[in-house]
Amino acid sequence: MTARDPRTVRTVEGLRAALRASVNSVPLDEISVSELCRTAGVQRTSFYTHYPSVGDLLTAMLVEEVEEPLDAPDMTGLSISEVAAEFQKTLTSAYGVATRDRELFQAGFMSNGSSSLRRALTDMFTRRLRVALAIWISHGVAADVDADVAIPFAAGGLTASMEAWVCGDGEDEVAWADSVRDQMPPWWPRPE
């Protein structure tokens, strides 16, 4: 991890805290940059140095929260079943993060700027799927899979499942992740 300027850290943390507080009482589309900056004690120019919009601030915050616990160990050298189990753990973890911040995710998915959140989550899932599929193919599994089609298809489905999860009222992210896994195509390895 690279060291960050303490002022930048304070600014970003202040903006994130202000956004968390604001989303509890105001729909995301009604939160202005000016009001957010007043609440955070940050200049508008500082806001725009880091984010183009309030929706982009929320997207960055949520995707970082999802991705942070997903930093799995190096998966090279793992068996197919071990890679499948690692991917399943990361998926369960993603739903767990979404459960803990359900109101923020709902605000992001239900806003006019929801496409940036969907795109960022899809990009994150795409990166993870590329790694997993490359390992499976190296083991002789899924050799006939067209990665250029399968990866965006699966990543989009995972993003949609995240939206369905946060817009519902479920609390068992393990059961949800297992159900999502069970809907994946037949070439998708399952943990043993």
BELURNOR-V473679 format. One record per residue. N is the residue number from 1. OMEGA is omega in degrees with one decimal (NA if undefined). Layout:
{{N & OMEGA} {N & OMEGA}}
This chain:
{{1 & -179.7} {2 & 178.4} {3 & 179.0} {4 & 177.1} {5 & -178.8} {6 & 178.0} {7 & 178.0} {8 & 179.3} {9 & 179.3} {10 & -180.0} {11 & -178.2} {12 & 178.7} {13 & 178.3} {14 & 178.3} {15 & 179.7} {16 & 178.6} {17 & 178.7} {18 & 178.8} {19 & 177.3} {20 & -178.7} {21 & -177.4} {22 & -177.2} {23 & 178.8} {24 & -175.5} {25 & -175.9} {26 & 175.0} {27 & -175.8} {28 & -177.7} {29 & -180.0} {30 & 179.7} {31 & -179.6} {32 & 175.9} {33 & -179.0} {34 & -179.4} {35 & 178.8} {36 & -179.9} {37 & 176.7} {38 & -179.2} {39 & -177.9} {40 & -175.5} {41 & -175.2} {42 & 176.6} {43 & 177.8} {44 & 179.4} {45 & 177.1} {46 & 177.2} {47 & -175.4} {48 & 173.0} {49 & -174.7} {50 & -173.0} {51 & 176.9} {52 & -178.0} {53 & 177.0} {54 & 178.4} {55 & 178.3} {56 & 174.0} {57 & 179.8} {58 & 179.6} {59 & -179.9} {60 & -179.3} {61 & -176.2} {62 & -179.0} {63 & 176.2} {64 & 179.2} {65 & 179.6} {66 & -173.2} {67 & -175.6} {68 & -179.9} {69 & -176.9} {70 & -179.2} {71 & -177.7} {72 & 176.0} {73 & 176.9} {74 & -174.7} {75 & 176.9} {76 & -179.2} {77 & 178.6} {78 & 176.0} {79 & 178.3} {80 & -179.3} {81 & 179.5} {82 & 176.6} {83 & 178.5} {84 & 179.3} {85 & 177.8} {86 & 179.5} {87 & 179.8} {88 & 176.8} {89 & -179.3} {90 & 177.9} {91 & 177.5} {92 & 178.5} {93 & 179.0} {94 & 178.2} {95 & 176.7} {96 & 176.9} {97 & -179.9} {98 & 177.4} {99 & -178.7} {100 & -179.6} {101 & -174.7} {102 & -177.8} {103 & 179.5} {104 & 177.5} {105 & 177.7} {106 & 178.9} {107 & 179.8} {108 & -179.1} {109 & -176.3} {110 & -178.4} {111 & 176.4} {112 & -179.7} {113 & -175.1} {114 & -177.9} {115 & 179.5} {116 & 177.1} {117 & 178.5} {118 & -178.8} {119 & -178.5} {120 & 177.6} {121 & 178.8} {122 & 177.3} {123 & 179.1} {124 & 178.9} {125 & 178.2} {126 & 178.7} {127 & -177.9} {128 & 179.1} {129 & 177.8} {130 & 179.0} {131 & -177.9} {132 & -177.7} {133 & 178.0} {134 & 178.7} {135 & -179.7} {136 & 178.8} {137 & 178.7} {138 & 177.1} {139 & 178.7} {140 & 177.4} {141 & 176.1} {142 & -178.0} {143 & -178.3} {144 & -176.9} {145 & 175.0} {146 & -175.0} {147 & -179.4} {148 & 177.3} {149 & -172.9} {150 & -176.0} {151 & 178.4} {152 & 178.0} {153 & -179.4} {154 & -179.7} {155 & 176.9} {156 & 177.3} {157 & 178.4} {158 & 176.8} {159 & 178.3} {160 & 178.2} {161 & 176.0} {162 & 178.2} {163 & 178.6} {164 & 179.9} {165 & -175.2} {166 & 179.0} {167 & 174.4} {168 & -179.4} {169 & 179.2} {170 & 179.6} {171 & -176.0} {172 & -177.0} {173 & 178.0} {174 & 179.5} {175 & 179.3} {176 & 179.8} {177 & 178.0} {178 & 178.4} {179 & 176.9} {180 & 178.2} {181 & -177.7} {182 & 177.2} {183 & -178.8} {184 & -177.5} {185 & -176.4} {186 & -179.8} {187 & -178.2} {188 & -178.3} {189 & 177.1} {190 & 174.3} {191 & 179.6} {192 & NA}}
